Amino acid sequence: MPEVALSLSIGQVAERTGLSVHALRFYEREGILATPVRRGPGGRRVYSEWDMDWLDVCTRLRASGMPLTAIRRYADLVRAGAGNEEERLALLRRHQEHVTAQIGELTACLELISCKVRLYEDRVAADAADPLWSQPALPKNDSQELAPG
């Protein structure tokens, strides 16, 4: 059972997490939260430190591309308690593979961009070093730059 030492309002949670109040209510409605949000006097939502930690997990999973349906399934498994760790592990391993593939794709993109940056840095430096040097706006033969751009 999560500890309930800290009591935060929905506005305080929004401020601390960067999520909007609307997003927090949406997460609650959609079953993304692993435990029901407690209600304080007057029926206002009260969040604990454990809720904050869970929201951090959810926002990181979401930022890494995990669909809300998968996060909801993960929350369902956590809510169900012990005994489903293999299913949790399988879900997280699938997502880990997805994120690893994304990192590979982004690394290839970064390599291309870095190559272009070096190419243009060299051109700008050469132009600055020789004020008489001029080059047509669109070079006719550029063996260094095989890709457009």
Secondary structure, DSSP 4 states (H G I P E B T S, - for coil): -------B-HHHHHHHH---HHHHHHHHHTT-SSSPPEE-GGG-EEB-HHHHHHHHHHHHHHHTT--HHHHHHHHHHHHH-TT-HHHHHHHHHHHHHHHHHHHHHHHHHHHHHHHHHHHHHHHHHHHHH-TT----SS-S--TT--S--
